[in-house]
Amino acid sequence: MLATMLLSLVTCGLFDPDTGESDTYTFISSSIRHLSTVLIYYPEDYTTSTPVIYLLNGWGTDAYNWGSGMDLAQEAFDRDIIFVSMSAGENTYANDPNNSNESYEDYVLEVISKVENKYDLDIDSTRRAICGISNGGGGAVFLLSEHPSLFSGCGSLSGTHYTQMEQFTNFAGKGIRIDVGTEDDEVLSELRWQHNKFNEEGVEHEYFEHPGAHNWTFWKKYAPKQFDFLENLISH
């Protein structure tokens, strides 16, 4: 009887369920020279110091992909963290030296600046992290290596390896977590190489192989583990 009454109250709108909010933010990007859309998920009572995790989507997907696989508004509410989802489309998250309209490394920095200004956030690297899926996972690790002053750490879910990554000393003092499926053959090979390279370079990181493939069944299971790891870095 009680459960029926509660369901009736929610259906009638007499009180709202405990979840976060979401916004769509569209702007003309100066980095990629066209209209851009990012998704923001946030706790309703966020403050100027609420930490942020920037989410990078995989190759060929849009900014909505992260939210299609899991409830980011609920994650924002439960963790008291803002999540910002963006995409590079069919590009890496590195600048293309041959095409100034595909400066996606600069684009990520532009999104950070615009979103934190729009939402009146006053935070530094101690309250900011980056996380990605597939191409976005590789991009997250690459961007941490190139811009260590911006992030406390990064997370990579089945992240492809970026051959442009050369700044291993920039990982000092940063948190890195990598999760990959044992049935994700090509990416698994890349990440085993990266894991060994990090060990050779003395880069502290957490590396996990789990049963699974390159799909949302795997990512939905291990994204919360990534968020736990990053939350521990930026929520203090």
N, C-alpha and C positions, 0 to 999 in steps of 0.2 A: 504493500500500500504506500509506504513512504517513497519508494523508488518511483512509483507512478505519479505521485504528487510533485516530486522534484522535476521529473521529465515534463510534466504539464507546465510548471512555472517557467522552465527554460524555453519551451515552445512558445509560450505566451509573451516572452520577452521581459518578464518581471525581474530577472537578474541575468547577467551575462556569465558565460563560463569563464574559467580562469585561463586566459590565453593572451598572447601579445597582439600587436597591431602590425599592419604592413602597408607600405606605400610604394608607388611606382614613381620613379624620378627620371624624367627625360630632359636631355639637354643637347645642344650642339657641341660636340667635342672638338677642341682645337688640336688634339693629338692625332685623331683619326679622320678628321675633316668630314664628319657626317653625324646624323642624329643618333644619339645613344640612349639606351634605357638600362637602368639598374633597379634592383628591387631592394627595399630596406625593410627589415623585420625588427621590431623593437618592443621593449616593455613599455606599457603606457606611462609609467611613472619614471622613465629614464631621466637622468640628470646630465649636466655638462661633463661629468667625469665617468659616465657609463662606458665600459670597455667595448671595443668593436672587434669582430672577426670578419675579415674580408674574404669572400668566397669566390673562387675562380672556377668557372664551368669548363667542361671538356670540349674537345674539338668539334666544331660544327653545330654546337648547341647554342641556345640563347640564355639570357639572364634568368629565365624562369625555370631552368632545368633543375637546379638545386631544390627549389621549392616543390617540384613535381615528385621528388623522391622521398621527401620527409617534411614534417610540419615545422617549418622554421619559426613561425610565429609562436608556437608552443615552446620551442627551444629558447627563444628570446625571453619569454615570460619566466620559464623555469630557472634559467641561468642568470637573469638580469644582465644580459649581453645584447648588443645590437649586432645583427648580421646584415651584411651588404653583399648582394650577389651580382656578379657582372660576367660578361663573356667577351672573348676575343674572336668569336665566330670560327672561321677556318684559317686561323692564324695562331702563332705562338704568342706568349706574353713577353716576348722580346721585341725590341725595335728592329724593323727591317731596314738595313742600310741602303737598300736599293729602291725603297718606296716610302716617302715621307708620310703617306696617307695610312700607313700600317705601323705606326709607332705605339704598339700596345704596351710596352713597358712604361712609356710616358703616360699612356691612357690610364693605367692603374693608379699612378701617382696623381693624375688629374681627378679621378673619381674620389680618392681619399680626401683631397683638398676640398672639393665641391661638397661632398656629403657632410664632412665635419663642419664646414661653414654653414651649410643649410640647416643642420640640426643643432647648431650652437654648441658643438662639442669642443672641449678644451683639454685634449689628451696628448700624451707623447707615446713613445715606443713601449713604455711599461704597461700601457692599457690597449695595445694594438697588436693583432696577430693576423696571419693570412693562411688560408687553407684551400686546397683545390682537389678536383677529381681529374684523373687521366692527364690530358694536356694541362689542365689547371693545376694539378698536383706538382707536375714538373715546373710549371710557372711559379708556384708558391716558393719552392726551394730556390729557384733561380733568383727571384726578386729579393728574397732574404739575403742571398749572397751579394747582390748588387747594392742593396739599400738597408744595411743592418741598423742604421740609425732610426728606421721607421718602425721596426717590428721587434717584439720580444721573441717571436718564434714562428714556426710554420708547421703545417700539417699536410701530408701528401697521401691521398687515397689512390692507389694504382697509378701513381704519377710517372709519366714518361720522363726519361732523362734528357736534359737540355745540354747539348754539346758546347754551348756558349759559356757554360758555367766554369769559371776559372778562379774565382775569389774565395778559396777555401778558408783563408785566415779570417774572413769576415764573419764566419759562423761562431767565433769564440764567444762564449757566454750566452748563446742563443739556444732555445729549445727546438728540437726537430723530432717529429714522429712520422714514420713511414709505415703504411699498411698495404699489403699486396696479396692477391689470391694465388694459390699454388696452381690453379688451372688457367691463370692469365699469362700464357707462355711467353709471348714477346716482351711484355712489360716486366714480368718476373725476371727475365734474363738481364734486362737493363738495370733493374733495381738491385739485383744481386751484385752487379758490377759497381753501382754507385755506393752500395753499402761497404764493399771492400775498399773502394777509393776513399770513402770517409774514414775508415779505420786507418788506412795508410797515412792520411793527412792529419790524423789526430782530431777529427771532428766528432764531438760527442753528439750522439743521436740515439733514438729508439727505433728499432727496426723489427717488424713483425710480418711473418708469413702465416696465412690462415687458409683453410679450405675455401675455395670460391673462385669466381671468374670476374671478368671485366663488365660488371653490370650492377643495376641498382639493388639487387638482392644482397650483394656483397657490401656495397657502399652504405646502404641503409643500416646494416648491422654494425659497421665499424665507424661510421661518421660520429656517433655519440662518444666513442672512445677518443677520437680526435678532439672533439669539443671538450671532453673532460681534461685532456692533456693541456690544451690551449687555455682553458678557463683557469687552470691552476697557475699559469704564467701571468695572466693579465688581470685577474680579479683578486685584488688585495688592498 
